Amino acid sequence: MERKIDLIKAMRTFLVVVDQMSFSGAARQLNIVVSAVSRQVSDLEKHFDCTLLYRTTRAMQLTPEGRFYQEEFKGVLDRLDALESTTQARRQVIGGHLRITSAYNIDQLGIQNHIADFLKQHPNVRLSWVMVNRYVNLIEEGFDLALRVGQLPDSSFIARDYHTIGVRFVASPGYLAEHGTPSHPKELVNHKMLIDGSNRQPGRVRYLDNGKEQQLSVQGQIEVNQGPVLGQLAAAGLGIAQLPDFMVEDALQRGELVSIMENYCLPRIQVSLVYPASKLTDPTLRAFIDHLLAAQGHP
């Protein structure tokens, strides 16, 4: 069975031999044994069915075929080296199309400001941002990155911590004056609840009691799949809502809403940047992720 040769490696070795006009000199420069140098030159001669070098005990000389192949090998290797340099340069270019996805209202964390800064720095990048309140399969639907809230399932995706959010119970001062302030989440069954339809389990509230997470089924007259709208309805006195703090922060500061049962709030929930491991070779996505993390103070 004919032995396969590394043609590119043998061509490079031959050129070093010609430059040194010595097998031993080429071996020293390449840091390999002389027999390996001799074998690679012999492999080239066998491959191209010619004699490349006249060899005697005292001298070495290129044959006519050797001079021809010397120039051809140099041309091939120069083009190959140029191609590799171009490929490396292309890998460093920040440009192209990024597709990201998130839940509705994640923009209230201010991520759009960081995105704007990135796009100003890299005008060759085009970005599509799709907001949907459902699980998005990044691979099948062709997305590069997702911002996901809460516990993540085990997967082959990479997740980087980006932000945290708190979730709290809120109601208007007028509602609490009329209906009373619940002291425990179990009392919510006796109150008017405003249901967040964007949750995976609408009609269920989650809370912490004695260090353990609990769930409670509730009913409400109103169900909305947009948290900010739900917050406005709560501020209008229509009931109690459980919402992320960034959606109701302004209303709390204005006194339109009051935070209640704070001792039963869940720990802060993680917001993560999630992307396929296969995307790590994309310099634009890497630069985008690094930019978002740096903007949040992450290393």
C-alpha positions in Angstrom: 0.0 0.0 0.0 1.4 3.4 -1.1 2.2 5.6 1.8 0.4 9.0 1.9 2.5 12.1 2.1 2.0 15.5 3.5 2.5 17.3 0.2 2.5 20.9 1.5 5.0 19.9 4.3 7.3 18.2 1.8 7.2 21.2 -0.5 8.2 23.5 2.3 11.0 21.1 3.3 12.3 20.9 -0.2 12.6 24.7 -0.5 14.5 24.8 2.8 16.9 22.1 1.4 17.4 24.2 -1.8 18.0 27.3 0.3 20.6 25.5 2.5 21.8 23.2 -0.3 22.2 20.7 2.5 20.1 18.0 4.1 21.8 18.5 7.4 21.4 22.3 7.3 17.7 21.9 6.5 17.3 19.4 9.3 18.8 21.9 11.8 16.6 24.8 10.6 13.5 22.6 10.7 14.5 20.9 13.9 13.9 17.4 12.5 16.3 14.5 11.8 18.2 14.3 8.5 16.5 11.1 7.6 13.1 12.9 7.7 14.3 15.6 5.4 15.7 13.0 2.9 12.4 11.0 3.0 10.3 14.0 2.3 12.4 15.0 -0.7 12.3 11.4 -2.0 8.5 11.4 -1.5 8.2 14.5 -3.7 10.4 12.9 -6.4 8.2 9.8 -6.3 5.0 11.9 -6.3 6.0 14.0 -9.4 8.0 11.1 -11.0 11.2 13.1 -11.4 14.6 13.8 -9.9 14.8 17.1 -8.1 18.3 17.0 -6.9 21.7 15.6 -8.0 23.2 14.3 -4.8 26.8 13.2 -4.2 28.8 12.8 -1.1 30.4 16.2 -1.6 27.8 18.3 -3.4 24.1 18.9 -4.1 22.7 20.5 -7.3 19.2 21.2 -8.6 18.2 19.3 -11.7 16.3 21.1 -14.5 13.1 19.6 -13.1 14.2 20.7 -9.6 14.5 24.3 -10.8 11.1 24.1 -12.4 9.4 22.7 -9.3 11.2 25.1 -7.0 9.5 28.0 -8.7 6.1 26.2 -8.9 6.3 25.2 -5.2 7.1 28.7 -4.2 4.1 30.0 -6.2 1.8 27.5 -4.6 3.0 28.1 -1.1 3.0 31.9 -1.5 -0.7 31.7 -2.6 -1.5 29.4 0.2 0.1 31.7 2.8 -1.7 34.7 1.3 -5.0 32.8 1.5 -4.5 31.9 5.1 -3.6 35.6 5.9 -6.8 36.7 4.2 -8.8 34.2 6.1 -7.4 35.3 9.4 -8.1 38.9 8.5 -11.7 38.0 7.5 -12.2 36.4 10.8 -11.4 39.7 12.5 -13.8 41.8 10.5 -16.8 43.0 12.6 -19.7 43.1 10.1 -22.6 41.1 8.7 -26.0 40.3 10.1 -26.8 39.5 13.7 -30.2 38.1 14.7 -31.1 38.3 18.4 -34.3 37.5 20.2 -35.8 38.3 23.7 -39.1 38.5 25.5 -41.2 41.5 25.3 -40.3 44.5 27.5 -36.7 43.4 28.1 -35.8 46.7 26.5 -36.8 48.3 29.8 -33.5 47.1 31.2 -31.8 49.6 28.8 -30.1 47.0 26.5 -31.2 49.0 23.5 -28.7 51.8 24.6 -25.9 49.3 24.6 -26.9 47.9 21.2 -27.0 51.4 19.8 -23.5 52.1 21.1 -22.2 48.9 19.5 -23.8 49.7 16.1 -22.3 53.2 16.1 -18.9 51.6 16.7 -19.5 49.0 14.0 -21.5 50.5 11.1 -21.0 47.4 9.0 -23.2 45.3 11.4 -26.9 44.9 10.6 -29.1 43.7 13.5 -32.5 42.1 13.6 -34.2 42.0 17.1 -37.3 39.8 17.4 -39.3 40.1 20.7 -41.6 37.2 21.4 -43.0 35.7 24.6 -42.2 32.1 23.7 -39.3 29.7 23.7 -37.2 30.3 20.6 -35.2 27.5 19.1 -32.0 29.4 18.2 -30.7 26.8 15.7 -33.9 25.9 13.9 -35.0 29.6 13.7 -31.7 31.0 12.7 -30.9 33.2 15.7 -27.4 34.1 16.9 -28.3 35.1 20.5 -31.2 35.1 22.9 -31.7 37.1 26.1 -33.5 34.7 28.5 -35.0 35.2 31.9 -35.0 32.7 34.7 -33.7 29.2 35.1 -32.2 27.7 31.9 -32.6 24.1 30.9 -29.4 22.0 30.4 -28.3 22.3 26.8 -25.4 22.6 24.5 -25.8 26.3 24.5 -23.5 28.7 26.3 -25.1 31.1 28.8 -23.4 34.2 30.2 -24.9 36.1 33.2 -26.0 39.5 32.0 -28.4 41.0 34.6 -30.7 40.2 37.4 -34.3 41.3 38.0 -36.6 41.3 41.1 -40.2 40.3 41.0 -42.7 41.9 43.5 -46.3 42.2 44.4 -47.8 45.7 43.8 -51.1 47.5 44.2 -52.3 51.1 44.2 -52.8 52.9 47.6 -56.4 53.3 46.7 -57.0 49.6 46.1 -55.3 48.7 49.4 -57.3 51.3 51.3 -60.5 49.8 50.0 -59.7 46.1 50.1 -57.0 45.9 52.7 -53.3 44.9 52.5 -52.6 41.1 52.4 -50.0 40.0 54.9 -49.3 36.6 53.2 -49.6 35.5 49.6 -52.2 32.9 50.5 -54.6 35.8 51.2 -54.4 36.7 47.5 -57.3 34.3 46.8 -59.5 36.8 48.5 -58.3 39.7 46.3 -58.6 40.9 42.8 -55.6 39.7 40.9 -54.3 41.0 37.6 -53.0 38.1 35.6 -49.8 38.3 33.5 -50.6 36.3 30.4 -47.0 36.2 29.2 -46.0 33.9 32.0 -45.5 30.2 31.2 -48.2 29.5 33.9 -50.7 32.3 33.9 -52.8 32.4 37.0 -50.1 31.1 39.2 -48.0 33.3 41.5 -44.7 32.2 43.0 -43.3 33.3 46.3 -40.8 32.4 49.0 -42.0 31.1 52.4 -39.5 30.0 55.0 -36.8 29.7 52.4 -38.8 27.5 50.1 -40.5 28.5 46.8 -44.2 28.1 46.8 -46.9 28.4 44.2 -50.5 29.5 44.4 -53.3 29.4 41.9 -55.3 32.7 41.6 -58.0 34.0 39.5 -58.6 37.5 38.1 -61.0 39.6 36.1 -58.2 40.8 33.8 -55.4 39.0 32.0 -52.9 40.9 29.9 -49.7 39.6 28.2 -47.9 42.9 28.5 -46.4 43.7 31.9 -46.3 47.5 31.6 -50.0 47.6 30.7 -50.7 45.3 33.7 -48.8 47.8 35.9 -50.9 50.7 34.6 -54.1 48.7 35.4 -52.8 48.1 38.9 -52.0 51.8 39.3 -55.6 52.5 38.3 -56.8 50.5 41.3 -58.1 47.4 39.6 -56.2 44.8 41.6 -52.8 43.3 42.7 -50.2 42.3 40.2 -46.9 40.4 40.4 -44.4 42.0 38.1 -40.7 42.5 37.5 -39.4 45.5 39.4 -38.1 47.3 36.3 -41.6 47.5 34.9 -43.1 49.2 37.9 -40.1 51.2 39.2 -41.3 54.6 38.0 -44.9 54.0 39.3 -43.5 53.1 42.7 -41.4 56.2 42.8 -44.4 58.4 41.9 -46.4 56.7 44.6 -48.9 55.3 42.1 -48.1 51.8 43.3 -47.0 50.3 46.6 -44.8 47.2 47.0 -46.4 44.7 49.4 -45.5 41.4 51.0 -41.8 42.0 50.4 -40.7 39.3 52.8 -42.2 36.8 50.4 -40.4 38.0 47.3 -38.4 35.5 45.3 -34.7 35.8 45.0 -33.6 37.9 42.1 -33.9 36.2 38.7 -31.0 35.8 36.3 -31.1 37.3 32.8 -28.7 35.5 30.5 -27.1 35.8 27.1 -27.6 32.4 25.4 -26.0 31.4 22.2 -24.9 28.1 20.4 -21.3 27.0 21.0 -20.9 26.8 17.2 -21.2 30.6 17.0 -18.1 31.2 19.0 -16.1 31.4 15.8 -18.1 34.4 14.6 -16.0 37.6 15.5 -19.1 39.8 15.2 -21.1 37.9 17.7 -18.1 37.6 20.0 -17.6 41.4 19.9 -21.3 42.0 20.5 -21.4 39.7 23.5 -18.2 41.3 24.9 -19.7 44.7 24.4 -23.0 43.9 26.3 -21.1 42.3 29.2 -18.7 45.1 29.5 -21.6 47.6 29.5 -23.0 45.7 32.5 -19.6 45.7 34.3 -18.9 42.0 33.7 -15.3 41.0 32.8 
